[in-house]
């Protein structure tokens, strides 16, 4: 458990977070135990590539999404299998789909 006064491993400064927001719009923080990583939303090109590879290797799908959306944080979230598997369970939340309505005219 993280005490509020203890920074997480990989924690970015508020200034860095604001800089990422300027560059990428929405950003997300993902924490596992005492580690934190920062991610941007998935773009169409990354999702397309990950989906094409993911049909043969579903774990590779997660690796591609994580690698291409990674902004910073504790690299152990990407390299340690225990942390990677924990992170993998949340990556689908980076894929934000708006609702559309189709009306026949």
C-alpha positions in Angstrom: 0.0 0.0 0.0 1.2 3.5 -0.8 1.1 6.1 2.0 -0.1 9.4 0.5 3.2 11.1 1.6 5.4 8.4 -0.1 5.8 9.0 -3.9 5.2 6.1 -6.2 8.1 4.7 -8.1 8.1 6.4 -11.5 5.8 9.3 -10.3 5.9 12.3 -12.6 5.9 15.9 -11.5 2.7 17.9 -11.9 4.6 20.0 -14.5 5.4 16.9 -16.6 1.8 15.7 -16.4 0.6 19.1 -17.7 3.2 19.0 -20.5 1.9 15.5 -21.6 -1.7 16.8 -21.5 -0.7 19.7 -23.9 1.0 17.2 -26.3 -1.5 14.3 -26.1 -4.8 15.6 -24.6 -6.1 13.1 -22.2 -3.5 11.0 -20.3 -4.0 8.2 -17.8 -2.1 7.0 -14.8 -1.9 3.3 -14.0 -0.7 2.0 -10.6 0.3 -1.4 -9.4 1.3 -1.6 -5.8 4.0 1.1 -5.3 4.6 1.8 -9.1 3.0 4.2 -11.5 3.1 4.6 -15.3 1.5 7.2 -17.6 -0.2 6.5 -20.8 -1.9 8.4 -23.6 -5.1 7.3 -25.5 -4.7 4.7 -28.2 -4.6 6.1 -31.7 -6.0 4.3 -34.8 -2.7 3.4 -36.2 -1.5 1.7 -33.0 -4.9 -0.1 -32.5 -4.8 -1.4 -36.1 -1.3 -2.7 -35.7 -2.0 -4.3 -32.3 -5.2 -5.9 -33.6 -3.5 -7.4 -36.6 -0.7 -9.0 -34.4 -3.1 -9.8 -31.6 -5.0 -12.3 -33.7 -2.1 -14.7 -33.5 -0.6 -13.6 -30.2 -3.0 -11.9 -27.7 -0.3 -11.0 -25.3 1.6 -9.2 -28.0 -1.5 -7.0 -28.5 -1.1 -5.8 -24.9 2.7 -5.2 -25.4 2.1 -3.1 -28.5 -0.6 -1.0 -26.8 1.5 -0.5 -23.7 4.7 0.4 -25.6 3.0 2.8 -28.0 0.9 4.6 -25.4 3.7 4.7 -22.7 4.7 8.3 -21.7 6.7 7.6 -18.6 6.8 6.0 -15.2 8.4 2.9 -13.7 9.6 0.7 -16.5 9.1 -2.3 -14.4 5.4 -2.1 -15.2 6.5 -3.0 -18.8 9.3 -5.4 -18.1 8.3 -7.5 -15.0 5.8 -10.1 -15.9 3.8 -9.8 -12.7 3.3 -6.1 -13.2 2.8 -6.4 -16.9 0.0 -8.9 -16.4 -1.7 -6.6 -13.9 -1.4 -3.7 -16.3 -2.7 -5.8 -19.2 -6.1 -6.2 -17.5 -6.7 -2.4 -17.7 -5.3 -1.5 -21.2 -8.7 -2.0 -22.9 -9.9 1.1 -21.0 -7.5 3.2 -23.1 -9.7 2.5 -26.2 -12.4 5.1 -25.9 -15.3 4.7 -28.3 -17.9 7.4 -28.7 -21.4 6.4 -29.5 -22.7 7.0 -33.0 -26.2 6.9 -34.4 -27.0 5.8 -37.9 -30.3 7.0 -39.3 -31.8 5.9 -42.6 -32.9 8.9 -44.7 
